[in-house]
Amino acid sequence: MLFDNQKYVEASGATALLDLAKQAGLKSFDACYTSAKYMPEIQRLAEQGVSCGLYGTPTIYVNGQAFVGESAA
């Protein structure tokens, strides 16, 4: 659903995420998204990725070698 609506998400940000979650029937997404409860863990993981040289998706590492997928630009 997110990939099918990338342009909407890019244009509308959080509004789009909350709308799509509602359409998908994710009843507790609103509260989880706005609470920032998991923000420290998300920040830690994002920083860990950057320190490993990851700046976007899709990127995977196999035996220490980065494989970067194509951008949908």
N, CA, C and O atoms as a Tripos MOL2 file, in Angstrom:
@<TRIPOS>MOLECULE
protein
  292   291    73     0     0
PROTEIN
NO_CHARGES

@<TRIPOS>ATOM
      1 N           0.8180   -1.1790    0.0000 N.3       1 MET1
      2 CA          0.0000    0.0000    0.0000 C.3       1 MET1
      3 C           0.8780    1.2650    0.0000 C.2       1 MET1
      4 O           0.5890    2.2170   -0.7260 O.2       1 MET1
      5 N           1.9390    1.2760    0.8050 N.am      2 LEU2
      6 CA          2.8270    2.4360    0.8330 C.3       2 LEU2
      7 C           3.5220    2.6400   -0.5060 C.2       2 LEU2
      8 O           3.6020    3.7640   -1.0020 O.2       2 LEU2
      9 N           4.0190    1.5680   -1.0840 N.am      3 PHE3
     10 CA          4.7240    1.6810   -2.3580 C.3       3 PHE3
     11 C           3.7860    2.1260   -3.4750 C.2       3 PHE3
     12 O           4.1920    2.8580   -4.3770 O.2       3 PHE3
     13 N           2.5460    1.6870   -3.4140 N.am      4 ASP4
     14 CA          1.5630    2.0920   -4.4270 C.3       4 ASP4
     15 C           1.1780    3.5610   -4.2910 C.2       4 ASP4
     16 O           0.6580    4.1590   -5.2330 O.2       4 ASP4
     17 N           1.4320    4.1430   -3.1190 N.am      5 ASN5
     18 CA          1.0290    5.5200   -2.8450 C.3       5 ASN5
     19 C           2.2110    6.4210   -2.5090 C.2       5 ASN5
     20 O           2.0570    7.3820   -1.7560 O.2       5 ASN5
     21 N           3.3820    6.1290   -3.0530 N.am      6 GLN6
     22 CA          4.5860    6.8980   -2.7270 C.3       6 GLN6
     23 C           4.4390    8.3790   -3.0190 C.2       6 GLN6
     24 O           4.8550    9.2030   -2.2050 O.2       6 GLN6
     25 N           3.8680    8.7390   -4.1430 N.am      7 LYS7
     26 CA          3.7310   10.1560   -4.4880 C.3       7 LYS7
     27 C           2.8330   10.8690   -3.4780 C.2       7 LYS7
     28 O           3.1090   12.0070   -3.0990 O.2       7 LYS7
     29 N           1.7710   10.2120   -3.0460 N.am      8 TYR8
     30 CA          0.8650   10.7710   -2.0340 C.3       8 TYR8
     31 C           1.6030   10.9650   -0.7130 C.2       8 TYR8
     32 O           1.4630   12.0070   -0.0730 O.2       8 TYR8
     33 N           2.3780    9.9810   -0.3060 N.am      9 VAL9
     34 CA          3.1320   10.0730    0.9440 C.3       9 VAL9
     35 C           4.1820   11.1790    0.8580 C.2       9 VAL9
     36 O           4.3500   11.9460    1.8050 O.2       9 VAL9
     37 N           4.8860   11.2660   -0.2640 N.am     10 GLU10
     38 CA          5.8920   12.3130   -0.4410 C.3      10 GLU10
     39 C           5.2570   13.6980   -0.3840 C.2      10 GLU10
     40 O           5.8330   14.6190    0.1950 O.2      10 GLU10
     41 N           4.0880   13.8520   -0.9740 N.am     11 ALA11
     42 CA          3.4200   15.1540   -1.0270 C.3      11 ALA11
     43 C           2.7360   15.5270    0.2890 C.2      11 ALA11
     44 O           2.6800   16.7040    0.6450 O.2      11 ALA11
     45 N           2.2170   14.5350    1.0100 N.am     12 SER12
     46 CA          1.3890   14.8280    2.1750 C.3      12 SER12
     47 C           1.9860   14.4130    3.5100 C.2      12 SER12
     48 O           1.4360   14.7480    4.5590 O.2      12 SER12
     49 N           3.1020   13.6890    3.4930 N.am     13 GLY13
     50 CA          3.7930   13.3260    4.7300 C.3      13 GLY13
     51 C           2.9460   12.5500    5.7130 C.2      13 GLY13
     52 O           2.3140   11.5510    5.3680 O.2      13 GLY13
     53 N           2.9470   13.0330    6.9570 N.am     14 ALA14
     54 CA          2.2630   12.3380    8.0480 C.3      14 ALA14
     55 C           0.7740   12.1800    7.7780 C.2      14 ALA14
     56 O           0.1820   11.1640    8.1440 O.2      14 ALA14
     57 N           0.1710   13.1630    7.1480 N.am     15 THR15
     58 CA         -1.2610   13.0780    6.8330 C.3      15 THR15
     59 C          -1.5410   11.8450    5.9860 C.2      15 THR15
     60 O          -2.5050   11.1200    6.2290 O.2      15 THR15
     61 N          -0.6930   11.6140    4.9920 N.am     16 ALA16
     62 CA         -0.8660   10.4530    4.1230 C.3      16 ALA16
     63 C          -0.6600    9.1530    4.8910 C.2      16 ALA16
     64 O          -1.4250    8.2030    4.7270 O.2      16 ALA16
     65 N           0.3710    9.1110    5.7290 N.am     17 LEU17
     66 CA          0.6180    7.8890    6.5070 C.3      17 LEU17
     67 C          -0.5680    7.5470    7.3980 C.2      17 LEU17
     68 O          -0.9910    6.3930    7.4710 O.2      17 LEU17
     69 N          -1.0990    8.5540    8.0710 N.am     18 LEU18
     70 CA         -2.2390    8.3120    8.9610 C.3      18 LEU18
     71 C          -3.4720    7.8970    8.1650 C.2      18 LEU18
     72 O          -4.2260    7.0260    8.6000 O.2      18 LEU18
     73 N          -3.6800    8.5050    7.0170 N.am     19 ASP19
     74 CA         -4.8090    8.1520    6.1610 C.3      19 ASP19
     75 C          -4.6860    6.7240    5.6430 C.2      19 ASP19
     76 O          -5.6550    5.9660    5.6840 O.2      19 ASP19
     77 N          -3.5140    6.3520    5.1610 N.am     20 LEU20
     78 CA         -3.3090    4.9980    4.6370 C.3      20 LEU20
     79 C          -3.4430    3.9460    5.7330 C.2      20 LEU20
     80 O          -3.9860    2.8650    5.5050 O.2      20 LEU20
     81 N          -2.9470    4.2700    6.9160 N.am     21 ALA21
     82 CA         -3.0870    3.3370    8.0390 C.3      21 ALA21
     83 C          -4.5610    3.1090    8.3730 C.2      21 ALA21
     84 O          -4.9790    1.9880    8.6610 O.2      21 ALA21
     85 N          -5.3340    4.1830    8.3300 N.am     22 LYS22
     86 CA         -6.7720    4.0730    8.5960 C.3      22 LYS22
     87 C          -7.4360    3.1970    7.5340 C.2      22 LYS22
     88 O          -8.2560    2.3350    7.8530 O.2      22 LYS22
     89 N          -7.0690    3.4270    6.2580 N.am     23 GLN23
     90 CA         -7.6220    2.6210    5.1650 C.3      23 GLN23
     91 C          -7.2650    1.1460    5.3250 C.2      23 GLN23
     92 O          -8.0490    0.2700    4.9590 O.2      23 GLN23
     93 N          -6.0770    0.8740    5.8750 N.am     24 ALA24
     94 CA         -5.6230   -0.5080    6.0570 C.3      24 ALA24
     95 C          -6.2070   -1.1440    7.3120 C.2      24 ALA24
     96 O          -6.0000   -2.3310    7.5600 O.2      24 ALA24
     97 N          -6.9380   -0.3600    8.1040 N.am     25 GLY25
     98 CA         -7.5560   -0.8960    9.3040 C.3      25 GLY25
     99 C          -6.6240   -0.9960   10.5020 C.2      25 GLY25
    100 O          -6.8910   -1.7550   11.4340 O.2      25 GLY25
    101 N          -5.5250   -0.2300   10.4860 N.am     26 LEU26
    102 CA         -4.5780   -0.2440   11.6100 C.3      26 LEU26
    103 C          -5.0720    0.7190   12.6780 C.2      26 LEU26
    104 O          -4.7140    1.8960   12.6770 O.2      26 LEU26
    105 N          -5.8830    0.2210   13.5740 N.am     27 LYS27
    106 CA         -6.5680    1.0520   14.5610 C.3      27 LYS27
    107 C          -5.6390    1.7650   15.5350 C.2      27 LYS27
    108 O          -5.9440    2.8840   15.9480 O.2      27 LYS27
    109 N          -4.5300    1.1650   15.9110 N.am     28 SER28
    110 CA         -3.6570    1.7780   16.9100 C.3      28 SER28
    111 C          -2.4800    2.5490   16.2880 C.2      28 SER28
    112 O          -1.6290    3.0550   17.0200 O.2      28 SER28
    113 N          -2.4200    2.6450   14.9640 N.am     29 PHE29
    114 CA         -1.3070    3.3170   14.3100 C.3      29 PHE29
    115 C          -1.2190    4.7860   14.7120 C.2      29 PHE29
    116 O          -0.1290    5.2870   14.9910 O.2      29 PHE29
    117 N          -2.3460    5.4740   14.7440 N.am     30 ASP30
    118 CA         -2.3900    6.8910   15.1190 C.3      30 ASP30
    119 C          -1.6800    7.1390   16.4510 C.2      30 ASP30
    120 O          -0.7870    7.9810   16.5440 O.2      30 ASP30
    121 N          -2.0860    6.4010   17.4660 N.am     31 ALA31
    122 CA         -1.5120    6.5820   18.8040 C.3      31 ALA31
    123 C          -0.0330    6.2270   18.8320 C.2      31 ALA31
    124 O           0.7600    6.9230   19.4660 O.2      31 ALA31
    125 N           0.3400    5.1650   18.1590 N.am     32 CYS32
    126 CA          1.7400    4.7440   18.1200 C.3      32 CYS32
    127 C           2.5870    5.7820   17.3910 C.2      32 CYS32
    128 O           3.6680    6.1370   17.8600 O.2      32 CYS32
    129 N           2.1090    6.2680   16.2590 N.am     33 TYR33
    130 CA          2.8600    7.2240   15.4360 C.3      33 TYR33
    131 C           3.0750    8.5460   16.1740 C.2      33 TYR33
    132 O           4.1690    9.1100   16.1390 O.2      33 TYR33
    133 N           2.0510    9.0270   16.8280 N.am     34 THR34
    134 CA          2.1460   10.3260   17.4880 C.3      34 THR34
    135 C           2.8060   10.2680   18.8620 C.2      34 THR34
    136 O           3.2030   11.3100   19.3840 O.2      34 THR34
    137 N           2.9360    9.1030   19.4570 N.am     35 SER35
    138 CA          3.5120    9.0100   20.7980 C.3      35 SER35
    139 C           5.0280    9.1550   20.8170 C.2      35 SER35
    140 O           5.5940    9.5520   21.8350 O.2      35 SER35
    141 N           5.6800    8.8450   19.7310 N.am     36 ALA36
    142 CA          7.1460    8.8800   19.6380 C.3      36 ALA36
    143 C           7.8070    7.9180   20.6220 C.2      36 ALA36
    144 O           8.9820    8.0780   20.9550 O.2      36 ALA36
    145 N           7.0690    6.9350   21.0800 N.am     37 LYS37
    146 CA          7.5830    5.9450   22.0290 C.3      37 LYS37
    147 C           8.8220    5.2320   21.5030 C.2      37 LYS37
    148 O           9.7540    4.9560   22.2580 O.2      37 LYS37
    149 N           8.8290    4.9430   20.2390 N.am     38 TYR38
    150 CA          9.9310    4.1770   19.6520 C.3      38 TYR38
    151 C          10.9820    5.0500   18.9660 C.2      38 TYR38
    152 O          11.9020    4.5270   18.3380 O.2      38 TYR38
    153 N          10.8550    6.3720   19.0810 N.am     39 MET39
    154 CA         11.7770    7.2700   18.4010 C.3      39 MET39
    155 C          13.2440    7.0430   18.7920 C.2      39 MET39
    156 O          14.0970    7.0540   17.9050 O.2      39 MET39
    157 N          13.5750    6.8410   20.0560 N.am     40 PRO40
    158 CA         14.9860    6.5820   20.3820 C.3      40 PRO40
    159 C          15.5500    5.3490   19.6620 C.2      40 PRO40
    160 O          16.6940    5.3740   19.2090 O.2      40 PRO40
    161 N          14.7750    4.2920   19.5550 N.am     41 GLU41
    162 CA         15.2360    3.0780   18.8650 C.3      41 GLU41
    163 C          15.3570    3.3260   17.3660 C.2      41 GLU41
    164 O          16.3020    2.8550   16.7330 O.2      41 GLU41
    165 N          14.4120    4.0560   16.7990 N.am     42 ILE42
    166 CA         14.4690    4.3840   15.3750 C.3      42 ILE42
    167 C          15.6980    5.2340   15.0930 C.2      42 ILE42
    168 O          16.4020    4.9910   14.1130 O.2      42 ILE42
    169 N          15.9700    6.2270   15.9350 N.am     43 GLN43
    170 CA         17.1420    7.0870   15.7700 C.3      43 GLN43
    171 C          18.4290    6.2680   15.8610 C.2      43 GLN43
    172 O          19.3530    6.4550   15.0690 O.2      43 GLN43
    173 N          18.4770    5.3580   16.8360 N.am     44 ARG44
    174 CA         19.6620    4.5220   17.0210 C.3      44 ARG44
    175 C          19.9170    3.6790   15.7810 C.2      44 ARG44
    176 O          21.0510    3.5830   15.3120 O.2      44 ARG44
    177 N          18.8710    3.0730   15.2550 N.am     45 LEU45
    178 CA         19.0180    2.2340   14.0690 C.3      45 LEU45
    179 C          19.3860    3.0490   12.8330 C.2      45 LEU45
    180 O          20.1780    2.5980   12.0050 O.2      45 LEU45
    181 N          18.8190    4.2400   12.7050 N.am     46 ALA46
    182 CA         19.1570    5.1030   11.5730 C.3      46 ALA46
    183 C          20.6260    5.5180   11.6450 C.2      46 ALA46
    184 O          21.3270    5.4990   10.6320 O.2      46 ALA46
    185 N          21.0890    5.8880   12.8250 N.am     47 GLU47
    186 CA         22.4890    6.2730   13.0070 C.3      47 GLU47
    187 C          23.4210    5.0990   12.7440 C.2      47 GLU47
    188 O          24.4960    5.2720   12.1690 O.2      47 GLU47
    189 N          23.0120    3.9080   13.1600 N.am     48 GLN48
    190 CA         23.8050    2.7100   12.9170 C.3      48 GLN48
    191 C          23.9190    2.4690   11.4090 C.2      48 GLN48
    192 O          24.9940    2.1320   10.9140 O.2      48 GLN48
    193 N          22.8340    2.6350   10.6950 N.am     49 GLY49
    194 CA         22.8660    2.4560    9.2490 C.3      49 GLY49
    195 C          23.7960    3.4480    8.5740 C.2      49 GLY49
    196 O          24.5800    3.0720    7.7020 O.2      49 GLY49
    197 N          23.7150    4.7120    8.9700 N.am     50 VAL50
    198 CA         24.5770    5.7420    8.3890 C.3      50 VAL50
    199 C          26.0380    5.4440    8.6910 C.2      50 VAL50
    200 O          26.9010    5.6300    7.8330 O.2      50 VAL50
    201 N          26.3190    4.9820    9.9090 N.am     51 SER51
    202 CA         27.7110    4.6750   10.2550 C.3      51 SER51
    203 C          28.2580    3.5010    9.4410 C.2      51 SER51
    204 O          29.4720    3.3450    9.3130 O.2      51 SER51
    205 N          27.3710    2.6840    8.8980 N.am     52 CYS52
    206 CA         27.7830    1.5680    8.0380 C.3      52 CYS52
    207 C          27.7900    1.9590    6.5630 C.2      52 CYS52
    208 O          28.1140    1.1400    5.7030 O.2      52 CYS52
    209 N          27.4330    3.2100    6.2670 N.am     53 GLY53
    210 CA         27.4280    3.6650    4.8880 C.3      53 GLY53
    211 C          26.0970    3.5140    4.1750 C.2      53 GLY53
    212 O          26.0400    3.6190    2.9500 O.2      53 GLY53
    213 N          25.0310    3.2700    4.9150 N.am     54 LEU54
    214 CA         23.7060    3.1420    4.3080 C.3      54 LEU54
    215 C          23.0150    4.5000    4.3260 C.2      54 LEU54
    216 O          22.8620    5.1200    5.3780 O.2      54 LEU54
    217 N          22.6060    4.9440    3.1610 N.am     55 TYR55
    218 CA         21.9370    6.2390    3.0770 C.3      55 TYR55
    219 C          20.5800    6.1550    2.4110 C.2      55 TYR55
    220 O          19.9440    7.1820    2.1730 O.2      55 TYR55
    221 N          20.1300    4.9620    2.1100 N.am     56 GLY56
    222 CA         18.8360    4.8090    1.4740 C.3      56 GLY56
    223 C          18.5030    3.3470    1.2800 C.2      56 GLY56
    224 O          19.3000    2.4600    1.5880 O.2      56 GLY56
    225 N          17.3320    3.1170    0.7710 N.am     57 THR57
    226 CA         16.8940    1.7600    0.5080 C.3      57 THR57
    227 C          16.6110    1.6270   -0.9760 C.2      57 THR57
    228 O          16.3500    2.6360   -1.6310 O.2      57 THR57
    229 N          16.6500    0.4660   -1.5130 N.am     58 PRO58
    230 CA         17.0720   -0.7720   -0.8660 C.3      58 PRO58
    231 C          18.5920   -0.9480   -0.9110 C.2      58 PRO58
    232 O          19.2090   -0.8080   -1.9670 O.2      58 PRO58
    233 N          19.1750   -1.2460    0.2150 N.am     59 THR59
    234 CA         20.5970   -1.5730    0.3260 C.3      59 THR59
    235 C          20.7290   -2.7560    1.2750 C.2      59 THR59
    236 O          20.1340   -2.7570    2.3530 O.2      59 THR59
    237 N          21.4940   -3.7500    0.8890 N.am     60 ILE60
    238 CA         21.7660   -4.8760    1.7790 C.3      60 ILE60
    239 C          23.2620   -5.1320    1.7810 C.2      60 ILE60
    240 O          23.9720   -4.7760    0.8410 O.2      60 ILE60
    241 N          23.7210   -5.7490    2.8390 N.am     61 TYR61
    242 CA         25.1220   -6.1420    2.9470 C.3      61 TYR61
    243 C          25.2090   -7.6530    2.9400 C.2      61 TYR61
    244 O          24.4510   -8.3260    3.6390 O.2      61 TYR61
    245 N          26.1370   -8.1940    2.1490 N.am     62 VAL62
    246 CA         26.4210   -9.6220    2.1230 C.3      62 VAL62
    247 C          27.9260   -9.7680    2.2630 C.2      62 VAL62
    248 O          28.6890   -9.2850    1.4270 O.2      62 VAL62
    249 N          28.3390  -10.4290    3.3150 N.am     63 ASN63
    250 CA         29.7660  -10.6240    3.5790 C.3      63 ASN63
    251 C          30.5480   -9.3120    3.5140 C.2      63 ASN63
    252 O          31.6470   -9.2610    2.9620 O.2      63 ASN63
    253 N          29.9720   -8.2560    4.0820 N.am     64 GLY64
    254 CA         30.6380   -6.9710    4.1470 C.3      64 GLY64
    255 C          30.5850   -6.1320    2.8840 C.2      64 GLY64
    256 O          31.1400   -5.0330    2.8560 O.2      64 GLY64
    257 N          29.9380   -6.6170    1.8490 N.am     65 GLN65
    258 CA         29.8320   -5.8620    0.5970 C.3      65 GLN65
    259 C          28.4200   -5.3150    0.4420 C.2      65 GLN65
    260 O          27.4410   -6.0500    0.5680 O.2      65 GLN65
    261 N          28.3230   -4.0020    0.1640 N.am     66 ALA66
    262 CA         27.0190   -3.3610   -0.0160 C.3      66 ALA66
    263 C          26.4880   -3.6110   -1.4150 C.2      66 ALA66
    264 O          27.2260   -3.5260   -2.3960 O.2      66 ALA66
    265 N          25.2230   -3.9160   -1.4960 N.am     67 PHE67
    266 CA         24.4990   -4.0510   -2.7540 C.3      67 PHE67
    267 C          23.3360   -3.0600   -2.7100 C.2      67 PHE67
    268 O          22.4060   -3.2110   -1.9180 O.2      67 PHE67
    269 N          23.4050   -2.0490   -3.5690 N.am     68 VAL68
    270 CA         22.3870   -1.0000   -3.5880 C.3      68 VAL68
    271 C          21.4230   -1.2680   -4.7170 C.2      68 VAL68
    272 O          21.8260   -1.4430   -5.8670 O.2      68 VAL68
    273 N          20.1360   -1.3000   -4.3820 N.am     69 GLY69
    274 CA         19.1160   -1.5260   -5.3970 C.3      69 GLY69
    275 C          18.8340   -0.2750   -6.1890 C.2      69 GLY69
    276 O          19.3680    0.7940   -5.8950 O.2      69 GLY69
    277 N          17.9930   -0.4100   -7.1930 N.am     70 GLU70
    278 CA         17.6420    0.7120   -8.0510 C.3      70 GLU70
    279 C          16.6840    1.6450   -7.3350 C.2      70 GLU70
    280 O          15.8320    1.2060   -6.5620 O.2      70 GLU70
    281 N          16.8290    2.9240   -7.5980 N.am     71 SER71
    282 CA         15.9240    3.9280   -7.0700 C.3      71 SER71
    283 C          14.6990    4.0070   -7.9680 C.2      71 SER71
    284 O          14.7850    3.7840   -9.1750 O.2      71 SER71
    285 N          13.5660    4.3240   -7.3700 N.am     72 ALA72
    286 CA         12.3220    4.4450   -8.1380 C.3      72 ALA72
    287 C          12.1290    5.8680   -8.6330 C.2      72 ALA72
    288 O          11.0020    6.2710   -8.9220 O.2      72 ALA72
    289 N          13.1970    6.6270   -8.7330 N.am     73 ALA73
    290 CA         13.1040    8.0490   -9.1260 C.3      73 ALA73
    291 C          12.5480    8.2680  -10.4600 C.2      73 ALA73
    292 O          12.4220    9.4130  -10.8960 O.2      73 ALA73
@<TRIPOS>BOND
     1     1     2 1
     2     2     3 1
     3     3     4 2
     4     3     5 am
     5     5     6 1
     6     6     7 1
     7     7     8 2
     8     7     9 am
     9     9    10 1
    10    10    11 1
    11    11    12 2
    12    11    13 am
    13    13    14 1
    14    14    15 1
    15    15    16 2
    16    15    17 am
    17    17    18 1
    18    18    19 1
    19    19    20 2
    20    19    21 am
    21    21    22 1
    22    22    23 1
    23    23    24 2
    24    23    25 am
    25    25    26 1
    26    26    27 1
    27    27    28 2
    28    27    29 am
    29    29    30 1
    30    30    31 1
    31    31    32 2
    32    31    33 am
    33    33    34 1
    34    34    35 1
    35    35    36 2
    36    35    37 am
    37    37    38 1
    38    38    39 1
    39    39    40 2
    40    39    41 am
    41    41    42 1
    42    42    43 1
    43    43    44 2
    44    43    45 am
    45    45    46 1
    46    46    47 1
    47    47    48 2
    48    47    49 am
    49    49    50 1
    50    50    51 1
    51    51    52 2
    52    51    53 am
    53    53    54 1
    54    54    55 1
    55    55    56 2
    56    55    57 am
    57    57    58 1
    58    58    59 1
    59    59    60 2
    60    59    61 am
    61    61    62 1
    62    62    63 1
    63    63    64 2
    64    63    65 am
    65    65    66 1
    66    66    67 1
    67    67    68 2
    68    67    69 am
    69    69    70 1
    70    70    71 1
    71    71    72 2
    72    71    73 am
    73    73    74 1
    74    74    75 1
    75    75    76 2
    76    75    77 am
    77    77    78 1
    78    78    79 1
    79    79    80 2
    80    79    81 am
    81    81    82 1
    82    82    83 1
    83    83    84 2
    84    83    85 am
    85    85    86 1
    86    86    87 1
    87    87    88 2
    88    87    89 am
    89    89    90 1
    90    90    91 1
    91    91    92 2
    92    91    93 am
    93    93    94 1
    94    94    95 1
    95    95    96 2
    96    95    97 am
    97    97    98 1
    98    98    99 1
    99    99   100 2
   100    99   101 am
   101   101   102 1
   102   102   103 1
   103   103   104 2
   104   103   105 am
   105   105   106 1
   106   106   107 1
   107   107   108 2
   108   107   109 am
   109   109   110 1
   110   110   111 1
   111   111   112 2
   112   111   113 am
   113   113   114 1
   114   114   115 1
   115   115   116 2
   116   115   117 am
   117   117   118 1
   118   118   119 1
   119   119   120 2
   120   119   121 am
   121   121   122 1
   122   122   123 1
   123   123   124 2
   124   123   125 am
   125   125   126 1
   126   126   127 1
   127   127   128 2
   128   127   129 am
   129   129   130 1
   130   130   131 1
   131   131   132 2
   132   131   133 am
   133   133   134 1
   134   134   135 1
   135   135   136 2
   136   135   137 am
   137   137   138 1
   138   138   139 1
   139   139   140 2
   140   139   141 am
   141   141   142 1
   142   142   143 1
   143   143   144 2
   144   143   145 am
   145   145   146 1
   146   146   147 1
   147   147   148 2
   148   147   149 am
   149   149   150 1
   150   150   151 1
   151   151   152 2
   152   151   153 am
   153   153   154 1
   154   154   155 1
   155   155   156 2
   156   155   157 am
   157   157   158 1
   158   158   159 1
   159   159   160 2
   160   159   161 am
   161   161   162 1
   162   162   163 1
   163   163   164 2
   164   163   165 am
   165   165   166 1
   166   166   167 1
   167   167   168 2
   168   167   169 am
   169   169   170 1
   170   170   171 1
   171   171   172 2
   172   171   173 am
   173   173   174 1
   174   174   175 1
   175   175   176 2
   176   175   177 am
   177   177   178 1
   178   178   179 1
   179   179   180 2
   180   179   181 am
   181   181   182 1
   182   182   183 1
   183   183   184 2
   184   183   185 am
   185   185   186 1
   186   186   187 1
   187   187   188 2
   188   187   189 am
   189   189   190 1
   190   190   191 1
   191   191   192 2
   192   191   193 am
   193   193   194 1
   194   194   195 1
   195   195   196 2
   196   195   197 am
   197   197   198 1
   198   198   199 1
   199   199   200 2
   200   199   201 am
   201   201   202 1
   202   202   203 1
   203   203   204 2
   204   203   205 am
   205   205   206 1
   206   206   207 1
   207   207   208 2
   208   207   209 am
   209   209   210 1
   210   210   211 1
   211   211   212 2
   212   211   213 am
   213   213   214 1
   214   214   215 1
   215   215   216 2
   216   215   217 am
   217   217   218 1
   218   218   219 1
   219   219   220 2
   220   219   221 am
   221   221   222 1
   222   222   223 1
   223   223   224 2
   224   223   225 am
   225   225   226 1
   226   226   227 1
   227   227   228 2
   228   227   229 am
   229   229   230 1
   230   230   231 1
   231   231   232 2
   232   231   233 am
   233   233   234 1
   234   234   235 1
   235   235   236 2
   236   235   237 am
   237   237   238 1
   238   238   239 1
   239   239   240 2
   240   239   241 am
   241   241   242 1
   242   242   243 1
   243   243   244 2
   244   243   245 am
   245   245   246 1
   246   246   247 1
   247   247   248 2
   248   247   249 am
   249   249   250 1
   250   250   251 1
   251   251   252 2
   252   251   253 am
   253   253   254 1
   254   254   255 1
   255   255   256 2
   256   255   257 am
   257   257   258 1
   258   258   259 1
   259   259   260 2
   260   259   261 am
   261   261   262 1
   262   262   263 1
   263   263   264 2
   264   263   265 am
   265   265   266 1
   266   266   267 1
   267   267   268 2
   268   267   269 am
   269   269   270 1
   270   270   271 1
   271   271   272 2
   272   271   273 am
   273   273   274 1
   274   274   275 1
   275   275   276 2
   276   275   277 am
   277   277   278 1
   278   278   279 1
   279   279   280 2
   280   279   281 am
   281   281   282 1
   282   282   283 1
   283   283   284 2
   284   283   285 am
   285   285   286 1
   286   286   287 1
   287   287   288 2
   288   287   289 am
   289   289   290 1
   290   290   291 1
   291   291   292 2
@<TRIPOS>SUBSTRUCTURE
     1 MET1         2 RESIDUE 1 A MET
     2 LEU2         6 RESIDUE 1 A LEU
     3 PHE3        10 RESIDUE 1 A PHE
     4 ASP4        14 RESIDUE 1 A ASP
     5 ASN5        18 RESIDUE 1 A ASN
     6 GLN6        22 RESIDUE 1 A GLN
     7 LYS7        26 RESIDUE 1 A LYS
     8 TYR8        30 RESIDUE 1 A TYR
     9 VAL9        34 RESIDUE 1 A VAL
    10 GLU10       38 RESIDUE 1 A GLU
    11 ALA11       42 RESIDUE 1 A ALA
    12 SER12       46 RESIDUE 1 A SER
    13 GLY13       50 RESIDUE 1 A GLY
    14 ALA14       54 RESIDUE 1 A ALA
    15 THR15       58 RESIDUE 1 A THR
    16 ALA16       62 RESIDUE 1 A ALA
    17 LEU17       66 RESIDUE 1 A LEU
    18 LEU18       70 RESIDUE 1 A LEU
    19 ASP19       74 RESIDUE 1 A ASP
    20 LEU20       78 RESIDUE 1 A LEU
    21 ALA21       82 RESIDUE 1 A ALA
    22 LYS22       86 RESIDUE 1 A LYS
    23 GLN23       90 RESIDUE 1 A GLN
    24 ALA24       94 RESIDUE 1 A ALA
    25 GLY25       98 RESIDUE 1 A GLY
    26 LEU26      102 RESIDUE 1 A LEU
    27 LYS27      106 RESIDUE 1 A LYS
    28 SER28      110 RESIDUE 1 A SER
    29 PHE29      114 RESIDUE 1 A PHE
    30 ASP30      118 RESIDUE 1 A ASP
    31 ALA31      122 RESIDUE 1 A ALA
    32 CYS32      126 RESIDUE 1 A CYS
    33 TYR33      130 RESIDUE 1 A TYR
    34 THR34      134 RESIDUE 1 A THR
    35 SER35      138 RESIDUE 1 A SER
    36 ALA36      142 RESIDUE 1 A ALA
    37 LYS37      146 RESIDUE 1 A LYS
    38 TYR38      150 RESIDUE 1 A TYR
    39 MET39      154 RESIDUE 1 A MET
    40 PRO40      158 RESIDUE 1 A PRO
    41 GLU41      162 RESIDUE 1 A GLU
    42 ILE42      166 RESIDUE 1 A ILE
    43 GLN43      170 RESIDUE 1 A GLN
    44 ARG44      174 RESIDUE 1 A ARG
    45 LEU45      178 RESIDUE 1 A LEU
    46 ALA46      182 RESIDUE 1 A ALA
    47 GLU47      186 RESIDUE 1 A GLU
    48 GLN48      190 RESIDUE 1 A GLN
    49 GLY49      194 RESIDUE 1 A GLY
    50 VAL50      198 RESIDUE 1 A VAL
    51 SER51      202 RESIDUE 1 A SER
    52 CYS52      206 RESIDUE 1 A CYS
    53 GLY53      210 RESIDUE 1 A GLY
    54 LEU54      214 RESIDUE 1 A LEU
    55 TYR55      218 RESIDUE 1 A TYR
    56 GLY56      222 RESIDUE 1 A GLY
    57 THR57      226 RESIDUE 1 A THR
    58 PRO58      230 RESIDUE 1 A PRO
    59 THR59      234 RESIDUE 1 A THR
    60 ILE60      238 RESIDUE 1 A ILE
    61 TYR61      242 RESIDUE 1 A TYR
    62 VAL62      246 RESIDUE 1 A VAL
    63 ASN63      250 RESIDUE 1 A ASN
    64 GLY64      254 RESIDUE 1 A GLY
    65 GLN65      258 RESIDUE 1 A GLN
    66 ALA66      262 RESIDUE 1 A ALA
    67 PHE67      266 RESIDUE 1 A PHE
    68 VAL68      270 RESIDUE 1 A VAL
    69 GLY69      274 RESIDUE 1 A GLY
    70 GLU70      278 RESIDUE 1 A GLU
    71 SER71      282 RESIDUE 1 A SER
    72 ALA72      286 RESIDUE 1 A ALA
    73 ALA73      290 RESIDUE 1 A ALA
